Amino acid sequence: MELPKFILGDNTDLPNAIFVIHTEFPRFIINLENDEIEWLEDFDQHDEKELVNETEIVIREASEFYDREVSRYND
């Protein structure tokens, strides 16, 4: 199965939360309500160095993905 890079998620138990799931390395779920991130990877020291460099980029991409999806619903 081919998954998209980002997937939107929500849950009625957390009605104000909007989740974006990043399916590629480093896999994570970000709650756009409070920018809390849940990492779905285990990292070693080498990964942590790469993670620091990539985190800002993929979080920005996740926010841009959400904005794009919302704008498509409004069209």
C-alpha positions in Angstrom: 0.0 0.0 0.0 1.3 3.4 -0.8 0.6 6.0 1.8 0.6 9.8 1.4 3.3 11.7 3.2 0.8 13.4 5.4 -2.6 12.3 6.7 -5.2 14.4 8.6 -6.8 13.0 11.7 -9.3 14.0 14.4 -11.0 12.4 17.3 -14.3 13.3 19.0 -12.6 12.8 22.5 -10.4 15.8 21.6 -12.7 18.1 19.7 -10.3 21.0 19.4 -7.3 18.9 18.3 -6.3 18.6 14.7 -3.7 15.9 14.0 -1.3 15.6 11.1 0.4 12.2 10.7 3.7 12.2 9.0 4.2 8.7 7.5 7.8 9.0 6.3 11.0 9.1 8.4 10.9 10.6 11.0 7.4 9.4 11.5 5.3 11.5 14.0 1.9 12.8 14.8 1.6 16.6 15.5 -1.4 18.1 17.3 -1.8 21.5 15.6 -3.8 22.8 18.5 -0.8 22.9 20.7 2.1 21.8 18.5 2.7 18.8 20.7 4.6 16.0 18.8 4.4 12.3 19.4 7.4 10.5 17.7 6.7 7.1 16.2 10.4 6.3 15.9 13.1 5.2 18.3 16.2 7.3 17.7 19.9 6.7 18.4 22.5 9.4 18.7 23.1 9.5 14.9 19.4 9.8 14.2 19.0 12.6 16.8 21.5 14.8 14.9 19.6 14.3 11.7 16.3 14.8 13.5 17.3 18.2 14.8 18.0 19.3 11.2 14.8 17.8 9.7 12.3 18.6 12.5 11.8 22.2 11.6 11.3 21.4 7.9 8.8 18.5 8.4 6.8 20.5 10.9 6.5 23.4 8.6 5.5 21.0 5.8 2.8 19.5 8.1 1.4 22.9 8.7 1.5 23.8 5.0 -0.3 20.5 4.2 -3.0 21.3 6.7 -3.5 24.8 5.3 -3.7 23.4 1.8 -6.2 20.7 2.8 -8.4 23.3 4.6 -8.3 25.6 1.6 -9.5 22.8 -0.7 -12.5 22.2 1.6 -13.4 25.8 1.4 -13.2 25.9 -2.4 
